């Protein structure tokens, strides 16, 4: 039998138990405020000190430059962290990145429960970033970080970050490129970025918006969605009043011409999801307007276009399709120059871009595409998808242009390849082309109304197939002054110079090119040439004058690349009031009231410049006067 404890022992135990509880309570009451005080001190003072004295210097050790932070603050109870005046400079002392202030409210409890980085809000003020391409093609940001001694382990997944609200205010981005023929620079200021309910979990679209402006008055807006895993984005971009001239350093890679004025505004929509199934990479230009465009070449005016409007242009990079609903241009002028050796200025201003040195030996890319969905690392997955996109876009494209229209546009012709320079202007009153389809060899159906210098009008309608060297045109000229084009005639008549004429035509002109470069063509229709005059090339005195020359028939021609050509005319010709003067030691003059010719005439000019002519048919000569004077 177990003995029962004594009453005294039981009473002592009962007494010690409340005392022990009270001691623990006293200790807890003493330790709690001490712990709270210690936590408060370490939170308010220790964390900022740790950021400034440990974390920032550690980051600086990884940089080819320096990093500084003026102020850090931390609230251990709300987990709010504040940073002020953070600045990163490269090894040359140039500011590369900075921010005026960072204010973030970290949600510790939510982060623990949901195993993610949770923020109630993030506010960034006055951030700055300098993105510069050096002369050797390398990026300044890539040089800023020292290379790691060991290769970094690829990121297996994007960490989940949740931000209820994020705002970037008064940001600035400076872009520089020194690898171009001329340095390029562009500054974006007043940048604002708003993002609500950011969540980087896979498949979650995050709605965001961006606003920016440049120092010269351009505005940029973006509204859309972004997914982090796999990366995808879609949205709308609006740009207003973008100055085109500062972008010319990139244009100089391809042309020696230069845009000196012009403002661009556009609205576009896009979708980019290269890893999705099916993948997507599309863009739609809802509308684009260029105003006040001016371009020069060698300080001489080349192009002026007061207004250019482009509407409903769509591109699908994966399907390799490009469609343009409408292109319209009103007013302005274009210089069409031809130098002494016959080369058009458009050819001379084109430049073949030289390969750009990237500063590194890039590994050759494999010819075969890699399915990005088989790659487990998200960054490498996205990079592989982009490489596939670029590779696929390099194939043949299907292009369609529904309508292209030009009105009130002046063409200034200056040709120095002729014995006498040709300088004239042509006003394109209205010209419209389309549809232009790659599936039809880019053949251009068109119609145009033109007013040449010196009066008259030209109307034409038909199809130009430039790549196939084919054309089929209906042409109508009414009282067009041929005088400005007189210098083109003397190469066929050495001692005689064409001086003037007025031309009226109504017919059809068709032709096609051969593989050897020969161009065969035919004209069928009516022609009237009035007030024709040929002068002596040396004395400028009249040799032949014809009041009117009429023709109604068929003209066939063949032009060879070696300079040879054949011309054959079949049909009637009529001449009225012909006056002929043949100056020589014994001058002769003849006046013919009318001449009627019916038959076939052939002219064969060889590559050596020697011409052979033949004719068969009938001639009806009206009243004729002949006079010879012997001095």
GUMI-707704 format. One line per field, with one value per residue (C-alpha): residue in three letters; residue number from 1; x negated, y, z negated. Coordinates in steps of 0.2 Angstrom, whole numbers. Example, Ala and Ser with C-alpha at 12.3 -4.5 7.8 and 13.67 -1.06 7.14 Angstrom:
REM residues 2
aa (ALA:SER)
i (1:2)
east (-62:-68)
north (-22:-5)
up (-39:-36)
***
This chain:
REM residues 631
aa (UNK:UNK:UNK:UNK:UNK:UNK:UNK:UNK:UNK:UNK:UNK:UNK:UNK:UNK:UNK:UNK:UNK:UNK:UNK:UNK:UNK:UNK:UNK:UNK:UNK:UNK:UNK:UNK:UNK:UNK:UNK:UNK:UNK:UNK:UNK:UNK:UNK:UNK:UNK:UNK:UNK:UNK:UNK:UNK:UNK:UNK:UNK:UNK:UNK:UNK:UNK:UNK:UNK:UNK:UNK:UNK:UNK:UNK:UNK:UNK:UNK:UNK:UNK:UNK:UNK:UNK:UNK:UNK:UNK:UNK:UNK:UNK:UNK:UNK:UNK:UNK:UNK:UNK:UNK:UNK:UNK:UNK:UNK:UNK:UNK:UNK:UNK:UNK:UNK:UNK:UNK:UNK:UNK:UNK:UNK:UNK:UNK:UNK:UNK:UNK:UNK:UNK:UNK:UNK:UNK:UNK:UNK:UNK:UNK:UNK:UNK:UNK:UNK:UNK:UNK:UNK:UNK:UNK:UNK:UNK:UNK:UNK:UNK:UNK:UNK:UNK:UNK:UNK:UNK:UNK:UNK:UNK:UNK:UNK:UNK:UNK:UNK:UNK:UNK:UNK:UNK:UNK:UNK:UNK:UNK:UNK:UNK:UNK:UNK:UNK:UNK:UNK:UNK:UNK:UNK:UNK:UNK:UNK:UNK:UNK:UNK:UNK:UNK:UNK:UNK:UNK:UNK:UNK:UNK:UNK:UNK:UNK:UNK:UNK:UNK:UNK:UNK:UNK:UNK:UNK:UNK:UNK:UNK:UNK:UNK:UNK:UNK:UNK:UNK:UNK:UNK:UNK:UNK:UNK:UNK:UNK:UNK:UNK:UNK:UNK:UNK:UNK:UNK:UNK:UNK:UNK:UNK:UNK:UNK:UNK:UNK:UNK:UNK:UNK:UNK:UNK:UNK:UNK:UNK:UNK:UNK:UNK:UNK:UNK:UNK:UNK:UNK:UNK:UNK:UNK:UNK:UNK:UNK:UNK:UNK:UNK:UNK:UNK:UNK:UNK:UNK:UNK:UNK:UNK:UNK:UNK:UNK:UNK:UNK:UNK:UNK:UNK:UNK:UNK:UNK:UNK:UNK:UNK:UNK:UNK:UNK:UNK:UNK:UNK:UNK:UNK:UNK:UNK:UNK:UNK:UNK:UNK:UNK:UNK:UNK:UNK:UNK:UNK:UNK:UNK:UNK:UNK:UNK:UNK:UNK:UNK:UNK:UNK:UNK:UNK:UNK:UNK:UNK:UNK:UNK:UNK:UNK:UNK:UNK:UNK:UNK:UNK:UNK:UNK:UNK:UNK:UNK:UNK:UNK:UNK:UNK:UNK:UNK:UNK:UNK:UNK:UNK:UNK:UNK:UNK:UNK:UNK:UNK:UNK:UNK:UNK:UNK:UNK:UNK:UNK:UNK:UNK:UNK:UNK:UNK:UNK:UNK:UNK:UNK:UNK:UNK:UNK:UNK:UNK:UNK:UNK:UNK:UNK:UNK:UNK:UNK:UNK:UNK:UNK:UNK:UNK:UNK:UNK:UNK:UNK:UNK:UNK:UNK:UNK:UNK:UNK:UNK:UNK:UNK:UNK:UNK:UNK:UNK:UNK:UNK:UNK:UNK:UNK:UNK:UNK:UNK:UNK:UNK:UNK:UNK:UNK:UNK:UNK:UNK:UNK:UNK:UNK:UNK:UNK:UNK:UNK:UNK:UNK:UNK:UNK:UNK:UNK:UNK:UNK:UNK:UNK:UNK:UNK:UNK:UNK:UNK:UNK:UNK:UNK:UNK:UNK:UNK:UNK:UNK:UNK:UNK:UNK:UNK:UNK:UNK:UNK:UNK:UNK:UNK:UNK:UNK:UNK:UNK:UNK:UNK:UNK:UNK:UNK:UNK:UNK:UNK:UNK:UNK:UNK:UNK:UNK:UNK:UNK:UNK:UNK:UNK:UNK:UNK:UNK:UNK:UNK:UNK:UNK:UNK:UNK:UNK:UNK:UNK:UNK:UNK:UNK:UNK:UNK:UNK:UNK:UNK:UNK:UNK:UNK:UNK:UNK:UNK:UNK:UNK:UNK:UNK:UNK:UNK:UNK:UNK:UNK:UNK:UNK:UNK:UNK:UNK:UNK:UNK:UNK:UNK:UNK:UNK:UNK:UNK:UNK:UNK:UNK:UNK:UNK:UNK:UNK:UNK:UNK:UNK:UNK:UNK:UNK:UNK:UNK:UNK:UNK:UNK:UNK:UNK:UNK:UNK:UNK:UNK:UNK:UNK:UNK:UNK:UNK:UNK:UNK:UNK:UNK:UNK:UNK:UNK:UNK:UNK:UNK:UNK:UNK:UNK:UNK:UNK:UNK:UNK:UNK:UNK:UNK:UNK:UNK:UNK:UNK:UNK:UNK:UNK:UNK:UNK:UNK:UNK:UNK:UNK:UNK:UNK:UNK:UNK:UNK:UNK:UNK:UNK:UNK:UNK:UNK:UNK:UNK:UNK:UNK:UNK:UNK:UNK:UNK:UNK:UNK:UNK:UNK:UNK:UNK:UNK:UNK:UNK:UNK:UNK:UNK:UNK:UNK:UNK:UNK:UNK:UNK:UNK:UNK:UNK:UNK:UNK:UNK:UNK:UNK:UNK:UNK:UNK:UNK:UNK:UNK:UNK:UNK:UNK:UNK:UNK:UNK:UNK:UNK:UNK:UNK:UNK:UNK:UNK:UNK:UNK:UNK:UNK:UNK:UNK)
i (1:2:3:4:5:6:7:8:9:10:11:12:13:14:15:16:17:18:19:20:21:22:23:24:25:26:27:28:29:30:31:32:33:34:35:36:37:38:39:40:41:42:43:44:45:46:47:48:49:50:51:52:53:54:55:56:57:58:59:60:61:62:63:64:65:66:67:68:69:70:71:72:73:74:75:76:77:78:79:80:81:82:83:84:85:86:87:88:89:90:91:92:93:94:95:96:97:98:99:100:101:102:103:104:105:106:107:108:109:110:111:112:113:114:115:116:117:118:119:120:121:122:123:124:125:126:127:128:129:130:131:132:133:134:135:136:137:138:139:140:141:142:143:144:145:146:147:148:149:150:151:152:153:154:155:156:157:158:159:160:161:162:163:164:165:166:167:168:169:170:171:172:173:174:175:176:177:178:179:180:181:182:183:184:185:186:187:188:189:190:191:192:193:194:195:196:197:198:199:200:201:202:203:204:205:206:207:208:209:210:211:212:213:214:215:216:217:218:219:220:221:222:223:224:225:226:227:228:229:230:231:232:233:234:235:236:237:238:239:240:241:242:243:244:245:246:247:248:249:250:251:252:253:254:255:256:257:258:259:260:261:262:263:264:265:266:267:268:269:270:271:272:273:274:275:276:277:278:279:280:281:282:283:284:285:286:287:288:289:290:291:292:293:294:295:296:297:298:299:300:301:302:303:304:305:306:307:308:309:310:311:312:313:314:315:316:317:318:319:320:321:322:323:324:325:326:327:328:329:330:331:332:333:334:335:336:337:338:339:340:341:342:343:344:345:346:347:348:349:350:351:352:353:354:355:356:357:358:359:360:361:362:363:364:365:366:367:368:369:370:371:372:373:374:375:376:377:378:379:380:381:382:383:384:385:386:387:388:389:390:391:392:393:394:395:396:397:398:399:400:401:402:403:404:405:406:407:408:409:410:411:412:413:414:415:416:417:418:419:420:421:422:423:424:425:426:427:428:429:430:431:432:433:434:435:436:437:438:439:440:441:442:443:444:445:446:447:448:449:450:451:452:453:454:455:456:457:458:459:460:461:462:463:464:465:466:467:468:469:470:471:472:473:474:475:476:477:478:479:480:481:482:483:484:485:486:487:488:489:490:491:492:493:494:495:496:497:498:499:500:501:502:503:504:505:506:507:508:509:510:511:512:513:514:515:516:517:518:519:520:521:522:523:524:525:526:527:528:529:530:531:532:533:534:535:536:537:538:539:540:541:542:543:544:545:546:547:548:549:550:551:552:553:554:555:556:557:558:559:560:561:562:563:564:565:566:567:568:569:570:571:572:573:574:575:576:577:578:579:580:581:582:583:584:585:586:587:588:589:590:591:592:593:594:595:596:597:598:599:600:601:602:603:604:605:606:607:608:609:610:611:612:613:614:615:616:617:618:619:620:621:622:623:624:625:626:627:628:629:630:631)
east (0:-7:-8:1:-9:-9:1:-14:-23:-7:-5:-23:-21:-5:-14:-29:-18:-10:-27:-36:-22:-23:-42:-40:-27:-38:-52:-40:-34:-52:-59:-44:-48:-66:-64:-52:-64:-78:-68:-63:-81:-87:-73:-73:-92:-100:-92:-96:-114:-115:-109:-121:-136:-135:-123:-127:-146:-144:-135:-148:-161:-152:-152:-165:-160:-153:-136:-130:-115:-111:-97:-89:-74:-65:-49:-50:-31:-24:-39:-40:-57:-62:-78:-83:-95:-103:-116:-126:-141:-152:-171:-172:-162:-146:-130:-122:-107:-99:-83:-76:-66:-60:-45:-39:-27:-32:-18:-28:-13:-6:-23:-25:-8:-8:-26:-29:-36:-20:-20:-5:-13:-29:-32:-47:-51:-63:-72:-85:-93:-107:-107:-122:-129:-148:-158:-163:-144:-144:-131:-137:-125:-134:-151:-144:-144:-160:-160:-157:-171:-159:-145:-128:-115:-100:-85:-73:-57:-52:-50:-32:-30:-14:-12:5:1:-15:-19:-34:-34:-45:-57:-70:-78:-93:-98:-115:-122:-140:-142:-133:-140:-135:-131:-113:-105:-87:-80:-64:-58:-42:-40:-26:-22:-6:-3:11:12:-5:-6:-20:-13:-12:2:7:10:4:12:1:-1:-16:-17:-33:-38:-54:-62:-57:-39:-35:-23:-22:-8:-7:8:8:5:-11:-13:-30:-29:-29:-33:-18:-12:2:7:9:-5:-1:-15:-12:-23:-39:-53:-61:-77:-86:-84:-94:-110:-102:-96:-114:-118:-107:-107:-117:-101:-95:-78:-80:-62:-46:-35:-27:-11:-4:7:3:9:-2:-2:-18:-17:-32:-31:-12:-3:0:-13:-9:-18:-7:-6:7:4:21:15:-1:-3:-19:-18:-31:-43:-59:-74:-90:-105:-121:-113:-101:-82:-77:-59:-45:-29:-17:-6:-8:6:5:20:23:7:5:-10:-11:-29:-25:-14:-26:-11:-11:5:8:25:21:6:10:-2:3:-7:-26:-39:-53:-69:-73:-92:-102:-121:-132:-135:-117:-115:-99:-102:-91:-104:-118:-110:-108:-122:-126:-127:-144:-144:-143:-156:-148:-164:-163:-164:-146:-143:-135:-117:-110:-100:-86:-73:-72:-55:-56:-43:-56:-67:-64:-73:-61:-74:-82:-65:-60:-77:-75:-58:-64:-78:-65:-54:-69:-73:-56:-53:-68:-58:-47:-33:-16:-13:3:6:24:22:8:13:3:10:3:-15:-28:-42:-58:-68:-87:-96:-114:-118:-111:-122:-112:-105:-86:-77:-59:-45:-29:-14:-6:12:18:11:18:11:17:20:2:-1:-17:-7:-6:-24:-21:-12:-6:11:13:21:13:16:1:-2:-19:-29:-24:-5:5:10:6:18:12:19:13:1:-17:-26:-43:-50:-44:-49:-32:-20:-3:3:16:9:17:7:16:5:-11:-25:-40:-53:-60:-64:-73:-91:-86:-85:-102:-111:-102:-105:-122:-121:-103:-95:-77:-71:-52:-35:-18:-12:5:6:20:16:9:-9:-14:-31:-40:-58:-68:-81:-95:-90:-81:-65:-52:-37:-23:-12:5:15:15:2:2:-14:-12:-24:-39:-56:-73:-88:-106:-116:-130:-121:-104:-95:-79:-82:-65:-48:-32:-15:-7:-12:1:0:12:5:-7:-24:-35:-52:-66:-79:-95:-107:-121:-113:-106:-88:-75:-59:-45:-31:-15:-1:2:-8:-2:-12:-6:-15:-33:-47:-64:-80:-97:-111:-127:-138:-122:-107:-91:-74:-58:-40:-27:-9:-5:-13:-3:-13:-6:-16:-29:-46:-60:-75:-89:-102:-117:-127:-141:-129:-126:-108:-100:-83:-70:-53:-39:-23:-16:-18:-6:-15:-4:-9:-28:-39:-58:-71:-90:-101:-119:-130)
north (0:16:29:45:61:71:87:98:91:94:112:116:110:120:136:134:132:149:157:149:155:172:172:167:180:194:188:188:206:212:203:208:227:224:213:225:239:229:224:243:249:235:238:257:259:242:238:255:253:236:242:257:249:231:228:243:241:222:227:240:226:218:233:241:258:264:264:277:278:294:288:272:269:254:253:236:236:240:233:249:252:269:273:290:296:280:282:271:277:268:267:283:292:294:292:276:273:282:285:299:289:271:268:250:242:224:212:199:189:187:182:168:161:162:158:173:191:202:221:232:246:251:270:275:293:301:285:287:275:277:264:267:257:260:262:244:239:233:239:250:240:224:231:238:221:212:194:180:168:154:153:157:144:147:153:138:149:167:171:175:193:201:220:227:244:250:268:275:294:307:295:298:286:292:282:284:274:278:263:273:284:299:298:295:302:303:307:302:313:314:295:288:269:262:244:237:219:213:194:185:168:158:162:178:194:210:226:241:258:269:287:296:312:318:335:340:338:320:309:290:280:261:252:233:216:207:189:184:165:161:179:186:204:213:231:247:260:278:291:309:322:311:321:310:320:313:295:299:291:274:279:284:265:263:280:296:306:314:318:336:339:328:323:306:301:284:271:253:237:221:204:194:177:167:152:150:137:142:156:174:189:201:220:232:250:257:274:284:302:311:330:342:329:336:326:332:324:334:349:349:347:329:326:337:329:340:326:307:295:277:267:249:240:223:212:193:189:170:169:181:192:211:220:239:246:263:275:293:308:325:340:341:338:325:328:316:319:309:313:314:295:292:286:291:299:286:274:284:288:270:263:245:243:237:223:230:225:218:217:198:182:176:158:152:149:131:130:120:128:122:120:132:123:109:121:122:139:154:166:154:148:166:169:153:158:175:166:155:171:180:164:161:179:178:168:174:186:188:207:216:235:239:257:270:288:303:320:338:331:339:330:340:332:337:326:330:314:323:335:349:347:344:354:353:350:338:340:324:330:313:295:280:262:245:232:228:209:199:184:193:198:215:221:239:243:262:277:295:312:323:341:343:360:370:366:351:336:317:303:285:269:252:239:240:224:230:213:204:220:220:235:237:256:266:284:300:316:332:347:343:354:343:358:353:336:342:337:319:319:325:308:301:316:323:339:343:348:345:362:361:352:349:332:324:305:293:274:259:255:238:229:215:211:196:187:194:212:215:225:222:234:240:256:256:272:290:304:322:332:351:365:354:362:356:368:367:361:374:389:387:392:382:367:359:365:356:363:346:328:315:296:282:265:252:255:241:242:232:239:229:231:234:250:242:245:241:251:247:258:252:264:282:298:315:331:349:365:357:370:363:373:365:377:374:382:382:385:376:379:369:372:358:360:342:325:309:293:275:260:252:260:251:258:246:254:243:243:252:267:264:265:257:262:255:260:253:261:276:295:308:326:341:358:361:376:374:387:386:401:402:414)
up (0:6:-8:-6:-5:-20:-21:-24:-8:2:-4:0:18:19:13:25:40:40:35:50:62:55:58:76:78:70:82:97:92:91:106:118:117:118:133:141:137:145:160:162:161:172:184:185:184:187:203:211:205:212:229:230:222:228:242:253:251:256:271:275:275:289:300:312:304:288:279:266:255:245:233:228:216:210:200:191:187:204:213:223:231:238:248:254:267:273:287:298:308:320:319:329:316:327:319:325:314:299:290:280:268:265:253:251:239:237:231:220:214:231:238:226:228:247:249:260:259:255:256:252:262:270:275:285:288:300:306:320:332:345:358:370:384:385:401:401:400:382:369:355:343:347:343:327:318:315:323:311:307:309:321:314:312:323:315:314:311:309:290:286:282:278:277:274:282:290:296:304:305:314:322:335:347:358:373:382:396:402:414:428:442:430:412:407:391:385:368:360:346:335:336:326:324:315:311:301:293:300:298:307:305:321:333:324:335:326:331:332:341:345:349:355:365:373:370:388:385:390:380:378:370:367:360:359:350:346:341:333:335:350:355:365:368:378:378:386:390:394:399:403:411:412:420:434:437:421:427:443:436:439:456:461:460:476:485:487:487:472:464:457:452:449:434:432:423:423:414:414:406:403:396:392:385:393:380:381:390:403:403:408:414:422:423:431:435:433:440:443:448:453:455:462:468:476:483:490:499:499:492:507:505:509:503:495:489:479:475:475:469:466:460:455:458:450:449:443:440:439:454:463:469:471:476:479:481:486:489:494:497:501:508:507:520:525:533:547:551:564:564:579:580:580:562:553:536:528:532:526:509:505:493:490:471:465:452:435:422:407:397:394:404:405:406:422:421:426:441:433:421:403:396:381:371:369:360:341:338:341:347:359:364:369:378:388:393:399:409:418:421:430:440:446:450:462:475:490:485:492:494:500:502:505:510:512:517:520:525:529:528:539:547:551:565:566:579:582:593:609:620:612:595:593:580:578:566:567:556:551:549:543:544:536:536:529:525:525:521:519:525:542:543:535:551:549:556:557:564:564:570:572:578:586:586:601:601:607:597:596:591:589:583:583:574:571:567:562:556:572:583:590:593:601:601:608:612:616:619:623:630:620:623:628:627:610:616:632:626:627:646:652:648:663:675:673:684:680:663:659:652:649:652:644:643:642:640:637:637:628:624:619:617:608:604:609:599:609:605:621:620:633:634:645:647:655:656:663:661:666:665:668:671:673:675:678:678:684:669:673:679:670:686:691:703:702:697:697:692:689:690:688:686:683:683:674:668:663:655:647:636:632:617:629:636:652:656:669:673:685:690:699:704:711:708:713:712:715:719:719:721:725:725:730:727:737:750:760:748:752:746:748:743:744:740:736:737:735:731:730:727:717:711:702:693:686:676:671:655:666:668:686:692:707:713:725:730:742:746:755:753:758:759:761:767:766:768:770:770:771:769:776:767)
***
